[in-house]
Amino acid sequence: MANKKYDLVIVGAGYAGLMAAKTAGENGIKVALLEMKHNITRLRRSDGQTLIPGNEEYLGEWMVFNPKNHLVRFLNSGLSFRYEGPYRNIYAVHLYSFGGQDIKFGDAGEGKRKKLLPVSIATEKELILKSLLDQAVANGVEVFPGTRVTDVKKTADGVKIISDRNSFEGTFAIGADGTNSRVAQRLGFNKERKYYSTMNTVGYLMKGLKVPDPDTTFLVIGRFRDKPVLIGIVPRPAEDIHIVIFISLDVRLDFVAYHDFVIKESELSHWFKGCPEEIVSSSANNMWSTIVEPFKDNVLLVGDAIWTQESENTGALLSGGKAANAVTYALLQGKPNRDGISSYLDWWKKTFVEAHPRDMIMDDYVLGVILDNDQINYLFSLLNVVMPPSMLPYTLARYIGEAIGEVVPILQKEKPEILVALGRMQQETPDQILAKQVEAGVPNR
Ligand SMILES: Cc1cc2nc3c(=O)[nH]c(=O)nc-3n(C[C@H](O)[C@H](O)[C@H](O)COP(=O)(O)OP(=O)(O)OC[C@H]3O[C@@H](n4cnc5c(N)ncnc54)[C@H](O)[C@@H]3O)c2cc1C
């Protein structure tokens, strides 16, 4: 079959790829969207399904959700999409140790009473995927579900994307294929990146959890059998239902034993007593250092494919939309090259790379490696004050760093070994701290 030539071929139809497709379609360019799932709007990978942040700037943008006209809009760029599903405002995040001590970022009762901006909005992600897909199709995007991309080749006037079914030629391509990006791998990016281990997750829907606060996201951090673990407990839009995501940074973890420890033996087990549960999602995500220049051979990379661990849903949406606008501009200007799409690279460098000089998100994950459960419990007991509300991992890491600064004299006196361990976060890179997990992991280099 003769290859048809597109202005833009997009690989991956998550938030980043769909937002890129919708935006490029609206701009009037000729787009093909390739996705390996047969049903694009079915969500199988673990996700808290929130839109964050609701109350602070991220990537040079403020996100606004207007439930009256069902529009989510980013103020600076004007990028937007419709969301007509149920939603729920989340006002606080509480970070717990397995021993039951917590650090609070905001207070949900106060947030509701004072009508503060929510830290995030719980949504039905499948409905947003559908909304974006419908808008892309309505704007002429050709969609190819069940198409698994295997390779990327530079051509004389653009790029060829090769799949298990067919090949697709474009002047540009966008790689939006997530944390284990095949596109990034084939372009050679992963040879240069630091590999920070593979994060495995299993997500459950649970009803009637006895967590201490409503409208709050709970994160639990610690160790299980010497392996670093986390739990994310996020309210769903429907009352009384949470998604509970068990997370491990070590591929050797026994998830069944871990789940049973949490709900039957840990100090938090009373939260889970008698709650019906259903496994709904899972994922295996490779964690790499950030890609500083996400462009090669006329391919722009967006979303989780370029971030360390995760872009957040908003980062995926924004980078997809910004990349699509940059490609449109390059085509209109007759500059099918790096110069044409430089607005995307400049935005990425300024709002993410320079604003987050090291891969800070890993600070939230390595605590369970450098400290044991008792040490985390003790540290959190010292930090038991209500900090400002936030759900952005970079802000949480900053607030915790500042709060630890305040208790250094106490730590020096009572538990100097904790200070020494925390110092590793400054002196070592995440792959050094996670050396055992890196050795056991499965990088797609
Ligand atoms: C446990 C967990 C919880 C999270 N919770 C939240 C949250 O509450 N709020 C938040 O903002 N963020 C959350 N995130 C992060 C968020 O899910 C991601 O940042 C976001 O989904 C990234 O979108 P993306 O489009 O870049 O990638 P993805 O959503 O992963 O989409 C990539 C798409 O590419 C497709 N694909 C992959 N390889 C190929 C191939 N070779 N060929 C064709 N198609 C391919 C995949 O099937 C997929 O559809 C969470 C992440 C995890 C791991």
The ligand as a Gaussian input file, in Angstrom:
#p B3LYP/6-31G(d) Opt

LIG

0 1
 C        0.226000       5.399000      39.739000
 C        0.096000       6.710000      39.019000
 C       -0.884000       7.626000      39.422000
 C       -1.003000       8.846000      38.766000
 N       -1.958000       9.735000      39.167000
 C       -2.021000      10.966000      38.600000
 C       -2.969000      11.931000      39.035000
 O       -3.801000      11.676000      39.904000
 N       -2.950000      13.151000      38.458000
 C       -2.051000      13.474000      37.477000
 O       -2.080000      14.606000      36.995000
 N       -1.184000      12.573000      37.018000
 C       -1.149000      11.330000      37.556000
 N       -0.245000      10.420000      37.098000
 C        0.584000      10.761000      35.944000
 C       -0.225000      10.700000      34.659000
 O       -0.943000       9.481000      34.621000
 C        0.719000      10.785000      33.453000
 O        1.613000      11.846000      33.640000
 C       -0.081000      10.974000      32.151000
 O       -0.981000       9.917000      31.947000
 C        0.901000      11.028000      30.980000
 O        0.190000      11.066000      29.780000
 P        0.895000      10.666000      28.423000
 O       -0.115000      10.900000      27.358000
 O        2.225000      11.291000      28.309000
 O        1.179000       9.100000      28.571000
 P        0.148000       7.888000      28.669000
 O       -1.108000       8.283000      29.332000
 O        0.905000       6.745000      29.248000
 O       -0.223000       7.572000      27.156000
 C        0.696000       6.970000      26.276000
 C       -0.099000       6.264000      25.194000
 O        0.811000       5.751000      24.221000
 C        0.408000       4.436000      23.872000
 N        1.593000       3.732000      23.399000
 C        2.680000       3.340000      24.132000
 N        3.584000       2.736000      23.352000
 C        3.085000       2.728000      22.101000
 C        3.556000       2.234000      20.848000
 N        4.758000       1.627000      20.736000
 N        2.757000       2.394000      19.758000
 C        1.547000       3.004000      19.854000
 N        1.038000       3.482000      21.016000
 C        1.808000       3.364000      22.111000
 C       -0.154000       3.868000      25.173000
 O       -1.007000       2.770000      24.945000
 C       -0.888000       5.074000      25.738000
 O       -2.225000       5.158000      25.293000
 C       -0.126000       9.159000      37.697000
 C        0.840000       8.238000      37.290000
 C        0.941000       7.015000      37.938000
 C        1.984000       6.026000      37.489000

